[in-house]
Amino acid sequence: MATLPPGTLMARAAAGLARRCALLLQQRYGRVYGGRVLLVVGPGDNGGDALYAGAALARRGAAVVAVPTHPDRLHSGGLAALRAAGGQLVTDLPARADLIVDGIVGIGATGALREPAARLVTALPTLRARDGDTPVTVAVDVPSGVAVDTGDVPGVAVTADVTVTFGCLKPALVVGPAAPRAGLVELVDIGLAPYLRPDPVLQVPDLTDIAAWWPELPPETHKYRRGVVGLATGSATYPGAALLSVAGALAGPAGMVRYAGPVAQAVVTAYPTVIGSASVADAGRVQAWVCGCGLGRDEAARETLRAVLAAPVPAVLDADGLNLLAEDGVMPVLRERTAPLVLTPHDREFARLAGTEPGADRVAAVVRLAARTNATVLLKGDRTIVASPSGQAWVNPTGTPQLATGGTGDVLAGFIGALLAAGLSPERAAVAGAYLHGLAGRRAAVVGSVTADAVAAALGPPDLVTGWEE
């Protein structure tokens, strides 16, 4: 800001915001002229962005009114611009609006919304557009009421159809219960790129990243060079977990799959390419292990887990593998282990391992557990989070709520194991696994019902799922 004329960044932000609002009016009604635009504005720069954008829309013939939360503390320049363009300042919400601009609070806000902002936000869903439907709601930078740095929603908050954010993404737009409230996120470049920190708090992978990480197959490759993944999963009580984790592993890039456990015959019958054995000790050489899915929690399961942890190769622990860790208090063993480890808990398993729920700041909680266990931790959820022991964190942008069905986690664990066996780092294996698993869930949802079998069938390398990333 010290290198630019006063107001330059706000002007850039307002221009990007006004452009998006105009496009939404054109898409829905065919024109901006005559559109009824409601600005709900707070006292900060966020409100200033909304007022300047409202002025731009008013100059294009929209009927723009602004309802302030604090009339005596509005951005003076933005208010003057709005009035000069024909916009009006009113004290109460109108009964109708075609488009609502949420400019109440921005990234500097902390805690839940206070009055009168909370009352105004609560009343917004009662408004109706000219076609009788609900108005389109556009949030400025972030939806008001969300915890910007954590993605928590501590109270009343705006639910936007579109969020126009400036300079860079904010955690609340991509993680936690706040993320769905952002709707479609549009990032507007206002010239901050040279000043962004080189070590972001949170990274969001895309399909280009996943494709760049995928193992290449030189002409002289063979099945052992591609990697061998072993699966110590399933039990007499839960044979399906073995079958599903093996299905996930077979969808990955490894050249061979070995199964070690009590349902080896069923696995080999279903998948003749799999090499079956009765135990980890009898399985032969592998480049990575998957352990825990449907394993049970008896002494035989404990012996299996100990054998996997003693092997000097990367491992994925899921489900009962995680529960056994929590019961037996083997955290010191994990910290001394030199081979990479990936833990894939859901919230309840996370609480057993960490001693507490993930809480409001899910990213920080996962980073802490990764450091404590010296493992890469993948916390499943609406926005799955991956953290490395070094403190790096990623959030997965793919997936569907329909993935919340039995067995899909077994498929994911097997797939990550195959990625580890093929040579990916634990962080990349977890991130790529979550990303492609999410796309497979979307693909299965389009084709039919989402079951673990359907997800495994839709899972595969990046070129298979291209087109499902949007």
RAWOFEN-V875923 format. One record per helix or strand of 2 or more residues. SS is the DSSP state (H for helix, E for strand). FROM is the first residue (numbers start at 1). TO is the last residue. Records with the same first field share a line. If there is no record, write none. Layout:
SS: FROM-TO  FROM-TO
This chain:
H: 8-29  45-59  71-73  76-84  117-124  171-173  179-182  193-195  207-213  239-250  264-270  299-310  320-328  331-336  347-354  362-373  401-403  408-421  426-447  452-458  462-465
E: 36-41  63-68  88-90  99-103  136-140  162-166  184-188  203-204  228-232  256-260  275-277  288-291  314-317  341-343  376-379  385-387  393-395
